[in-house]
């Protein structure tokens, strides 16, 4: 025992003298930013309440058009504000709608900074300047979130100069092979340690497109960042629309049903996914969608016959707790969570009610008999038009 203490003291002193850090003392992630959905929180972090995307890291979310990528960024802006932090939005697509952001993300738009920056260099400079200013006036502890929407339309300085100076569209210089990928790599290489050192998170929206003429292999690829973005991202999420949600009475679209899959994760188990996550255009995210499969994956619930499930110990707290749920719908009764709040890492029923209260309208819509879910094509083109119509 004495020898171990002496060894520990040696390594601690060595770390101090050489300005190093013991691996034991390092925390992979200081905090997580709540996604607004308990299942998505778990597949990203291994935690339900108090889980989410890793703070101080780069996170990439990609998928076809209108698969909820930007909408989820709005929710993260709201979450960082609830943590007492500051949210910054890079509207590279020039498509943000303040009313839509407030409705779907519950964002305080009076406390959200928005920049319409066209190039990689301008975004890099703005991130560094913004972090420096925030740290100067607000201190080192306040969390910061940047939403970059999207990297797929961000240009190099040369491209932007061509656009700004062109008089005839025929004179526009074409993109040079690998030009944007190289620039993205250079920017991300600088930002990765800077964000980590300064407690700032970068959520990057990317598009997924199909490669023309591909016969063998996966025809889908992301359209921005080259190979650098998957390399530097601590978390990569793929999103896709399964269904559109309609109001049967009014016969109008009100939301989308999503599948969310983790493609890379340095904070928790990779390759987890969930489905049945509802996102409503005017009420935001249903926190209970996709929760059944997540609880089974976390070994907190086990099947017990068709459509029947049992809560496992220690989360059942010595009680026999059974419930019914639909595997296809992939959610659980809210009453189950109140019976055993610990099943989603809540310390009390009061904490759970406070958390779910933020999403009360979305929860109510998800259980309404007036809602119907209709399959859409994998590209989500139908949904793209619906979102555009709603946000006008």
TORZA-896792 format. One record per residue (C-alpha): residue number from 1; residue in three letters; y, z, x. Coordinates in nm, 3 decimals, padded with zeros to 5 digits. Example, Ala and Ser with C-alpha at 12.3 -4.5 7.8 and 13.67 -1.06 7.14 Angstrom:
2
(atom 1 'ALA' (-00.450 00.780 01.230))
(atom 2 'SER' (-00.106 00.714 01.367))
% end
This chain:
392
(atom 1 'UNK' (00.000 00.000 00.000))
(atom 2 'UNK' (00.238 00.088 00.284))
(atom 3 'UNK' (00.168 -00.245 00.454))
(atom 4 'UNK' (00.247 -00.435 00.131))
(atom 5 'UNK' (00.578 -00.251 00.098))
(atom 6 'UNK' (00.663 -00.335 00.459))
(atom 7 'UNK' (00.576 -00.703 00.399))
(atom 8 'UNK' (00.787 -00.711 00.083))
(atom 9 'UNK' (01.083 -00.562 00.269))
(atom 10 'UNK' (01.041 -00.817 00.551))
(atom 11 'UNK' (01.052 -01.115 00.315))
(atom 12 'UNK' (01.344 -00.973 00.116))
(atom 13 'UNK' (01.547 -00.921 00.434))
(atom 14 'UNK' (01.453 -01.266 00.563))
(atom 15 'UNK' (01.568 -01.424 00.237))
(atom 16 'UNK' (01.902 -01.245 00.262))
(atom 17 'UNK' (01.957 -01.333 00.628))
(atom 18 'UNK' (01.874 -01.702 00.579))
(atom 19 'UNK' (02.055 -01.731 00.242))
(atom 20 'UNK' (01.727 -01.806 00.068))
(atom 21 'UNK' (01.567 -01.667 -00.246))
(atom 22 'UNK' (01.224 -01.527 -00.313))
(atom 23 'UNK' (01.020 -01.741 -00.549))
(atom 24 'UNK' (00.930 -01.426 -00.744))
(atom 25 'UNK' (01.296 -01.366 -00.825))
(atom 26 'UNK' (01.366 -01.717 -00.946))
(atom 27 'UNK' (01.379 -01.787 -01.317))
(atom 28 'UNK' (01.292 -02.142 -01.414))
(atom 29 'UNK' (01.524 -02.139 -01.713))
(atom 30 'UNK' (01.800 -01.885 -01.774))
(atom 31 'UNK' (01.815 -01.961 -02.148))
(atom 32 'UNK' (01.716 -02.217 -02.409))
(atom 33 'UNK' (01.938 -02.398 -02.660))
(atom 34 'UNK' (01.803 -02.380 -03.013))
(atom 35 'UNK' (01.703 -02.720 -03.155))
(atom 36 'UNK' (01.724 -02.601 -03.516))
(atom 37 'UNK' (01.351 -02.650 -03.567))
(atom 38 'UNK' (01.096 -02.383 -03.476))
(atom 39 'UNK' (00.816 -02.628 -03.395))
(atom 40 'UNK' (01.038 -02.838 -03.168))
(atom 41 'UNK' (01.156 -02.519 -02.999))
(atom 42 'UNK' (00.794 -02.430 -02.923))
(atom 43 'UNK' (00.682 -02.767 -02.787))
(atom 44 'UNK' (00.988 -02.766 -02.559))
(atom 45 'UNK' (00.980 -02.406 -02.435))
(atom 46 'UNK' (00.675 -02.213 -02.560))
(atom 47 'UNK' (00.906 -02.002 -02.776))
(atom 48 'UNK' (00.993 -02.032 -03.143))
(atom 49 'UNK' (01.306 -01.825 -03.207))
(atom 50 'UNK' (01.509 -01.812 -02.885))
(atom 51 'UNK' (01.336 -02.131 -02.769))
(atom 52 'UNK' (01.462 -02.489 -02.749))
(atom 53 'UNK' (01.576 -02.725 -02.474))
(atom 54 'UNK' (01.619 -02.570 -02.127))
(atom 55 'UNK' (01.969 -02.460 -02.029))
(atom 56 'UNK' (02.120 -02.578 -01.702))
(atom 57 'UNK' (01.892 -02.884 -01.692))
(atom 58 'UNK' (01.892 -03.254 -01.776))
(atom 59 'UNK' (01.717 -03.347 -02.101))
(atom 60 'UNK' (01.646 -03.706 -02.209))
(atom 61 'UNK' (01.569 -03.800 -02.568))
(atom 62 'UNK' (01.463 -04.155 -02.647))
(atom 63 'UNK' (01.328 -04.360 -02.933))
(atom 64 'UNK' (01.406 -04.661 -03.153))
(atom 65 'UNK' (01.735 -04.688 -03.332))
(atom 66 'UNK' (01.809 -04.433 -03.606))
(atom 67 'UNK' (01.535 -04.191 -03.502))
(atom 68 'UNK' (01.759 -03.885 -03.500))
(atom 69 'UNK' (01.856 -03.883 -03.132))
(atom 70 'UNK' (02.232 -03.851 -03.180))
(atom 71 'UNK' (02.189 -03.633 -03.487))
(atom 72 'UNK' (01.988 -03.386 -03.282))
(atom 73 'UNK' (02.264 -03.384 -03.024))
(atom 74 'UNK' (02.504 -03.270 -03.297))
(atom 75 'UNK' (02.274 -02.977 -03.377))
(atom 76 'UNK' (02.266 -02.876 -03.010))
(atom 77 'UNK' (02.647 -02.877 -03.001))
(atom 78 'UNK' (02.643 -02.631 -03.292))
(atom 79 'UNK' (02.381 -02.416 -03.119))
(atom 80 'UNK' (02.581 -02.393 -02.796))
(atom 81 'UNK' (02.887 -02.290 -02.997))
(atom 82 'UNK' (02.686 -02.017 -03.169))
(atom 83 'UNK' (02.592 -01.891 -02.823))
(atom 84 'UNK' (02.961 -01.860 -02.739))
(atom 85 'UNK' (02.948 -02.172 -02.523))
(atom 86 'UNK' (03.140 -02.499 -02.508))
(atom 87 'UNK' (03.015 -02.840 -02.623))
(atom 88 'UNK' (03.139 -03.174 -02.487))
(atom 89 'UNK' (03.046 -03.510 -02.640))
(atom 90 'UNK' (03.059 -03.844 -02.455))
(atom 91 'UNK' (03.089 -04.106 -02.729))
(atom 92 'UNK' (03.005 -04.413 -02.522))
(atom 93 'UNK' (02.897 -04.603 -02.835))
(atom 94 'UNK' (03.232 -04.528 -03.011))
(atom 95 'UNK' (03.037 -04.438 -03.325))
(atom 96 'UNK' (03.090 -04.066 -03.385))
(atom 97 'UNK' (03.200 -03.959 -03.735))
(atom 98 'UNK' (03.354 -03.607 -03.758))
(atom 99 'UNK' (03.252 -03.552 -04.121))
(atom 100 'UNK' (02.895 -03.657 -04.049))
(atom 101 'UNK' (02.882 -03.431 -03.742))
(atom 102 'UNK' (02.997 -03.132 -03.947))
(atom 103 'UNK' (02.751 -03.204 -04.228))
(atom 104 'UNK' (02.434 -03.270 -04.032))
(atom 105 'UNK' (02.499 -03.052 -03.725))
(atom 106 'UNK' (02.714 -02.769 -03.867))
(atom 107 'UNK' (02.945 -02.828 -03.570))
(atom 108 'UNK' (03.290 -02.672 -03.541))
(atom 109 'UNK' (03.479 -02.993 -03.467))
(atom 110 'UNK' (03.794 -02.798 -03.376))
(atom 111 'UNK' (03.607 -02.658 -03.076))
(atom 112 'UNK' (03.429 -02.975 -02.966))
(atom 113 'UNK' (03.569 -03.197 -02.692))
(atom 114 'UNK' (03.505 -03.573 -02.729))
(atom 115 'UNK' (03.557 -03.836 -02.459))
(atom 116 'UNK' (03.511 -04.213 -02.502))
(atom 117 'UNK' (03.422 -04.307 -02.145))
(atom 118 'UNK' (03.270 -04.648 -02.067))
(atom 119 'UNK' (03.139 -04.607 -01.710))
(atom 120 'UNK' (02.899 -04.393 -01.507))
(atom 121 'UNK' (03.168 -04.298 -01.257))
(atom 122 'UNK' (03.405 -04.178 -01.528))
(atom 123 'UNK' (03.135 -03.964 -01.691))
(atom 124 'UNK' (03.035 -03.811 -01.358))
(atom 125 'UNK' (03.398 -03.728 -01.276))
(atom 126 'UNK' (03.465 -03.583 -01.621))
(atom 127 'UNK' (03.156 -03.358 -01.608))
(atom 128 'UNK' (03.258 -03.216 -01.271))
(atom 129 'UNK' (03.623 -03.168 -01.374))
(atom 130 'UNK' (03.532 -03.016 -01.712))
(atom 131 'UNK' (03.284 -02.769 -01.563))
(atom 132 'UNK' (03.534 -02.669 -01.295))
(atom 133 'UNK' (03.808 -02.610 -01.554))
(atom 134 'UNK' (03.579 -02.415 -01.788))
(atom 135 'UNK' (03.452 -02.196 -01.507))
(atom 136 'UNK' (03.810 -02.128 -01.394))
(atom 137 'UNK' (03.932 -02.019 -01.738))
(atom 138 'UNK' (03.615 -01.884 -01.903))
(atom 139 'UNK' (03.406 -01.747 -01.619))
(atom 140 'UNK' (03.060 -01.829 -01.483))
(atom 141 'UNK' (02.840 -01.704 -01.765))
(atom 142 'UNK' (02.954 -01.911 -02.063))
(atom 143 'UNK' (02.700 -02.191 -02.131))
(atom 144 'UNK' (02.816 -02.553 -02.134))
(atom 145 'UNK' (02.648 -02.850 -02.302))
(atom 146 'UNK' (02.728 -03.217 -02.245))
(atom 147 'UNK' (02.588 -03.475 -02.490))
(atom 148 'UNK' (02.585 -03.825 -02.337))
(atom 149 'UNK' (02.552 -04.078 -02.619))
(atom 150 'UNK' (02.426 -04.303 -02.482))
(atom 151 'UNK' (02.328 -04.399 -02.129))
(atom 152 'UNK' (02.200 -04.734 -02.256))
(atom 153 'UNK' (02.552 -04.867 -02.321))
(atom 154 'UNK' (02.720 -04.708 -02.017))
(atom 155 'UNK' (02.855 -04.963 -01.768))
(atom 156 'UNK' (02.920 -04.978 -01.396))
(atom 157 'UNK' (03.281 -05.000 -01.278))
(atom 158 'UNK' (03.233 -05.368 -01.194))
(atom 159 'UNK' (03.111 -05.446 -01.545))
(atom 160 'UNK' (03.398 -05.255 -01.701))
(atom 161 'UNK' (03.655 -05.432 -01.483))
(atom 162 'UNK' (03.508 -05.765 -01.588))
(atom 163 'UNK' (03.536 -05.666 -01.955))
(atom 164 'UNK' (03.889 -05.529 -01.916))
(atom 165 'UNK' (04.019 -05.833 -01.727))
(atom 166 'UNK' (03.837 -06.116 -01.899))
(atom 167 'UNK' (04.047 -06.374 -02.086))
(atom 168 'UNK' (03.766 -06.608 -02.175))
(atom 169 'UNK' (03.426 -06.472 -02.279))
(atom 170 'UNK' (03.259 -06.746 -02.071))
(atom 171 'UNK' (03.405 -06.593 -01.755))
(atom 172 'UNK' (03.227 -06.258 -01.795))
(atom 173 'UNK' (03.006 -06.183 -01.497))
(atom 174 'UNK' (02.647 -06.109 -01.587))
(atom 175 'UNK' (02.482 -05.779 -01.500))
(atom 176 'UNK' (02.336 -05.786 -01.151))
(atom 177 'UNK' (01.963 -05.703 -01.129))
(atom 178 'UNK' (01.911 -05.327 -01.097))
(atom 179 'UNK' (02.285 -05.261 -01.084))
(atom 180 'UNK' (02.303 -05.003 -01.362))
(atom 181 'UNK' (01.975 -04.839 -01.264))
(atom 182 'UNK' (02.104 -04.785 -00.909))
(atom 183 'UNK' (02.433 -04.643 -01.036))
(atom 184 'UNK' (02.254 -04.413 -01.281))
(atom 185 'UNK' (02.032 -04.288 -01.000))
(atom 186 'UNK' (02.330 -04.212 -00.778))
(atom 187 'UNK' (02.512 -04.024 -01.057))
(atom 188 'UNK' (02.208 -03.822 -01.167))
(atom 189 'UNK' (02.124 -03.733 -00.806))
(atom 190 'UNK' (02.467 -03.566 -00.775))
(atom 191 'UNK' (02.475 -03.410 -01.121))
(atom 192 'UNK' (02.126 -03.254 -01.113))
(atom 193 'UNK' (02.203 -02.974 -00.861))
(atom 194 'UNK' (02.562 -02.942 -00.984))
(atom 195 'UNK' (02.454 -02.871 -01.343))
(atom 196 'UNK' (02.188 -02.624 -01.231))
(atom 197 'UNK' (02.432 -02.434 -01.008))
(atom 198 'UNK' (02.696 -02.420 -01.281))
(atom 199 'UNK' (02.487 -02.322 -01.585))
(atom 200 'UNK' (02.558 -02.654 -01.760))
(atom 201 'UNK' (02.315 -02.865 -01.964))
(atom 202 'UNK' (02.314 -03.243 -02.003))
(atom 203 'UNK' (02.148 -03.398 -02.311))
(atom 204 'UNK' (02.116 -03.773 -02.261))
(atom 205 'UNK' (02.049 -04.012 -02.547))
(atom 206 'UNK' (01.853 -04.322 -02.451))
(atom 207 'UNK' (01.730 -04.621 -02.651))
(atom 208 'UNK' (01.379 -04.758 -02.665))
(atom 209 'UNK' (01.335 -05.133 -02.674))
(atom 210 'UNK' (01.044 -05.376 -02.665))
(atom 211 'UNK' (00.986 -05.596 -02.359))
(atom 212 'UNK' (00.956 -05.962 -02.450))
(atom 213 'UNK' (00.629 -06.142 -02.374))
(atom 214 'UNK' (00.420 -05.835 -02.289))
(atom 215 'UNK' (00.054 -05.896 -02.371))
(atom 216 'UNK' (-00.113 -05.611 -02.181))
(atom 217 'UNK' (00.012 -05.253 -02.152))
(atom 218 'UNK' (00.287 -05.074 -02.340))
(atom 219 'UNK' (00.561 -05.316 -02.452))
(atom 220 'UNK' (00.809 -05.030 -02.507))
(atom 221 'UNK' (01.057 -04.923 -02.241))
(atom 222 'UNK' (01.379 -04.724 -02.226))
(atom 223 'UNK' (01.699 -04.918 -02.175))
(atom 224 'UNK' (01.918 -04.697 -01.955))
(atom 225 'UNK' (01.893 -04.494 -01.637))
(atom 226 'UNK' (01.614 -04.693 -01.473))
(atom 227 'UNK' (01.345 -04.478 -01.313))
(atom 228 'UNK' (01.597 -04.214 -01.205))
(atom 229 'UNK' (01.643 -04.058 -01.549))
(atom 230 'UNK' (01.272 -03.982 -01.609))
(atom 231 'UNK' (01.262 -03.841 -01.255))
(atom 232 'UNK' (01.560 -03.605 -01.285))
(atom 233 'UNK' (01.505 -03.501 -01.647))
(atom 234 'UNK' (01.340 -03.161 -01.682))
(atom 235 'UNK' (01.251 -03.244 -02.041))
(atom 236 'UNK' (01.184 -03.583 -02.202))
(atom 237 'UNK' (01.148 -03.613 -02.578))
(atom 238 'UNK' (01.031 -03.919 -02.767))
(atom 239 'UNK' (01.140 -03.941 -03.129))
(atom 240 'UNK' (01.024 -04.170 -03.405))
(atom 241 'UNK' (01.077 -04.203 -03.778))
(atom 242 'UNK' (00.767 -04.164 -03.994))
(atom 243 'UNK' (00.925 -04.173 -04.338))
(atom 244 'UNK' (01.257 -04.193 -04.515))
(atom 245 'UNK' (01.337 -03.923 -04.770))
(atom 246 'UNK' (01.483 -04.023 -05.105))
(atom 247 'UNK' (01.628 -03.837 -05.400))
(atom 248 'UNK' (01.406 -03.949 -05.688))
(atom 249 'UNK' (01.671 -03.869 -05.950))
(atom 250 'UNK' (01.968 -04.037 -05.781))
(atom 251 'UNK' (01.751 -04.302 -05.611))
(atom 252 'UNK' (01.941 -04.274 -05.285))
(atom 253 'UNK' (01.828 -04.195 -04.927))
(atom 254 'UNK' (01.897 -03.841 -04.813))
(atom 255 'UNK' (01.713 -03.806 -04.482))
(atom 256 'UNK' (01.429 -03.895 -04.245))
(atom 257 'UNK' (01.093 -03.744 -04.151))
(atom 258 'UNK' (01.039 -03.739 -03.774))
(atom 259 'UNK' (00.763 -03.717 -03.517))
(atom 260 'UNK' (00.875 -03.551 -03.191))
(atom 261 'UNK' (00.665 -03.577 -02.874))
(atom 262 'UNK' (00.720 -03.422 -02.529))
(atom 263 'UNK' (00.666 -03.677 -02.252))
(atom 264 'UNK' (00.768 -03.453 -01.962))
(atom 265 'UNK' (00.828 -03.080 -01.940))
(atom 266 'UNK' (00.901 -02.864 -01.636))
(atom 267 'UNK' (00.952 -02.551 -01.848))
(atom 268 'UNK' (00.633 -02.551 -02.057))
(atom 269 'UNK' (00.317 -02.750 -02.130))
(atom 270 'UNK' (00.383 -03.127 -02.134))
(atom 271 'UNK' (00.253 -03.380 -02.388))
(atom 272 'UNK' (00.278 -03.152 -02.692))
(atom 273 'UNK' (00.407 -03.301 -03.017))
(atom 274 'UNK' (00.472 -03.224 -03.380))
(atom 275 'UNK' (00.530 -03.425 -03.696))
(atom 276 'UNK' (00.676 -03.372 -04.039))
(atom 277 'UNK' (01.020 -03.261 -03.914))
(atom 278 'UNK' (01.274 -03.334 -04.187))
(atom 279 'UNK' (01.634 -03.413 -04.104))
(atom 280 'UNK' (01.877 -03.448 -04.396))
(atom 281 'UNK' (02.195 -03.651 -04.366))
(atom 282 'UNK' (02.414 -03.398 -04.546))
(atom 283 'UNK' (02.231 -03.069 -04.484))
(atom 284 'UNK' (02.088 -03.093 -04.133))
(atom 285 'UNK' (01.744 -02.995 -04.000))
(atom 286 'UNK' (01.463 -02.816 -04.184))
(atom 287 'UNK' (01.357 -02.543 -03.937))
(atom 288 'UNK' (01.008 -02.513 -04.091))
(atom 289 'UNK' (00.902 -02.880 -04.067))
(atom 290 'UNK' (00.615 -02.938 -03.822))
(atom 291 'UNK' (00.550 -02.565 -03.789))
(atom 292 'UNK' (00.183 -02.551 -03.895))
(atom 293 'UNK' (00.048 -02.754 -03.602))
(atom 294 'UNK' (00.272 -02.562 -03.360))
(atom 295 'UNK' (00.137 -02.226 -03.479))
(atom 296 'UNK' (-00.219 -02.355 -03.445))
(atom 297 'UNK' (-00.142 -02.487 -03.096))
(atom 298 'UNK' (00.008 -02.150 -03.002))
(atom 299 'UNK' (-00.317 -01.984 -03.124))
(atom 300 'UNK' (-00.129 -01.770 -03.372))
(atom 301 'UNK' (-00.296 -01.929 -03.674))
(atom 302 'UNK' (-00.647 -02.067 -03.720))
(atom 303 'UNK' (-00.798 -02.285 -03.992))
(atom 304 'UNK' (-01.027 -02.109 -04.240))
(atom 305 'UNK' (-01.166 -02.378 -04.467))
(atom 306 'UNK' (-00.992 -02.681 -04.615))
(atom 307 'UNK' (-00.623 -02.610 -04.663))
(atom 308 'UNK' (-00.667 -02.238 -04.582))
(atom 309 'UNK' (-00.538 -02.061 -04.272))
(atom 310 'UNK' (-00.549 -01.710 -04.124))
(atom 311 'UNK' (-00.296 -01.538 -03.897))
(atom 312 'UNK' (-00.457 -01.416 -03.574))
(atom 313 'UNK' (-00.401 -01.092 -03.386))
(atom 314 'UNK' (-00.180 -00.945 -03.258))
(atom 315 'UNK' (00.061 -01.133 -03.484))
(atom 316 'UNK' (-00.115 -01.017 -03.801))
(atom 317 'UNK' (-00.049 -00.655 -03.697))
(atom 318 'UNK' (-00.387 -00.538 -03.821))
(atom 319 'UNK' (-00.348 -00.698 -04.165))
(atom 320 'UNK' (-00.548 -00.981 -04.314))
(atom 321 'UNK' (-00.289 -01.251 -04.377))
(atom 322 'UNK' (-00.410 -01.573 -04.535))
(atom 323 'UNK' (-00.211 -01.868 -04.664))
(atom 324 'UNK' (-00.247 -02.224 -04.787))
(atom 325 'UNK' (-00.077 -02.519 -04.623))
(atom 326 'UNK' (-00.098 -02.898 -04.605))
(atom 327 'UNK' (-00.199 -03.041 -04.268))
(atom 328 'UNK' (-00.033 -03.371 -04.360))
(atom 329 'UNK' (00.294 -03.209 -04.462))
(atom 330 'UNK' (00.266 -02.978 -04.158))
(atom 331 'UNK' (00.482 -02.683 -04.263))
(atom 332 'UNK' (00.411 -02.327 -04.375))
(atom 333 'UNK' (00.533 -02.115 -04.668))
(atom 334 'UNK' (00.851 -01.926 -04.584))
(atom 335 'UNK' (00.692 -01.614 -04.735))
(atom 336 'UNK' (00.437 -01.617 -04.450))
(atom 337 'UNK' (00.712 -01.571 -04.194))
(atom 338 'UNK' (00.859 -01.278 -04.384))
(atom 339 'UNK' (00.513 -01.115 -04.397))
(atom 340 'UNK' (00.484 -01.131 -04.017))
(atom 341 'UNK' (00.812 -01.229 -03.843))
(atom 342 'UNK' (00.651 -01.184 -03.501))
(atom 343 'UNK' (00.450 -01.500 -03.559))
(atom 344 'UNK' (00.765 -01.698 -03.470))
(atom 345 'UNK' (00.888 -01.444 -03.211))
(atom 346 'UNK' (01.132 -01.272 -03.447))
(atom 347 'UNK' (01.180 -00.901 -03.378))
(atom 348 'UNK' (01.244 -00.821 -03.742))
(atom 349 'UNK' (01.263 -00.973 -04.089))
(atom 350 'UNK' (01.640 -00.935 -04.072))
(atom 351 'UNK' (01.661 -01.148 -03.758))
(atom 352 'UNK' (01.441 -01.411 -03.920))
(atom 353 'UNK' (01.649 -01.420 -04.239))
(atom 354 'UNK' (01.968 -01.457 -04.036))
(atom 355 'UNK' (01.819 -01.749 -03.842))
(atom 356 'UNK' (01.681 -01.930 -04.148))
(atom 357 'UNK' (02.002 -01.867 -04.343))
(atom 358 'UNK' (02.181 -02.124 -04.127))
(atom 359 'UNK' (01.946 -02.390 -04.264))
(atom 360 'UNK' (01.917 -02.268 -04.624))
(atom 361 'UNK' (02.027 -02.598 -04.782))
(atom 362 'UNK' (01.784 -02.806 -04.575))
(atom 363 'UNK' (01.497 -02.568 -04.656))
(atom 364 'UNK' (01.578 -02.593 -05.026))
(atom 365 'UNK' (01.576 -02.973 -05.013))
(atom 366 'UNK' (01.241 -02.976 -04.831))
(atom 367 'UNK' (01.075 -02.789 -05.118))
(atom 368 'UNK' (01.251 -02.974 -05.400))
(atom 369 'UNK' (01.039 -03.173 -05.646))
(atom 370 'UNK' (01.325 -03.423 -05.664))
(atom 371 'UNK' (01.255 -03.547 -05.311))
(atom 372 'UNK' (01.005 -03.819 -05.218))
(atom 373 'UNK' (00.901 -03.947 -04.875))
(atom 374 'UNK' (00.837 -04.318 -04.819))
(atom 375 'UNK' (00.676 -04.478 -04.514))
(atom 376 'UNK' (00.900 -04.697 -04.298))
(atom 377 'UNK' (00.829 -04.953 -04.028))
(atom 378 'UNK' (00.791 -04.818 -03.675))
(atom 379 'UNK' (01.121 -04.963 -03.558))
(atom 380 'UNK' (01.311 -04.767 -03.821))
(atom 381 'UNK' (01.540 -05.056 -03.918))
(atom 382 'UNK' (01.555 -04.948 -04.279))
(atom 383 'UNK' (01.670 -04.603 -04.178))
(atom 384 'UNK' (01.937 -04.741 -03.945))
(atom 385 'UNK' (02.107 -04.910 -04.236))
(atom 386 'UNK' (02.078 -04.596 -04.447))
(atom 387 'UNK' (02.244 -04.375 -04.186))
(atom 388 'UNK' (02.527 -04.627 -04.144))
(atom 389 'UNK' (02.587 -04.637 -04.517))
(atom 390 'UNK' (02.587 -04.260 -04.547))
(atom 391 'UNK' (02.830 -04.198 -04.260))
(atom 392 'UNK' (03.090 -04.452 -04.374))
% end
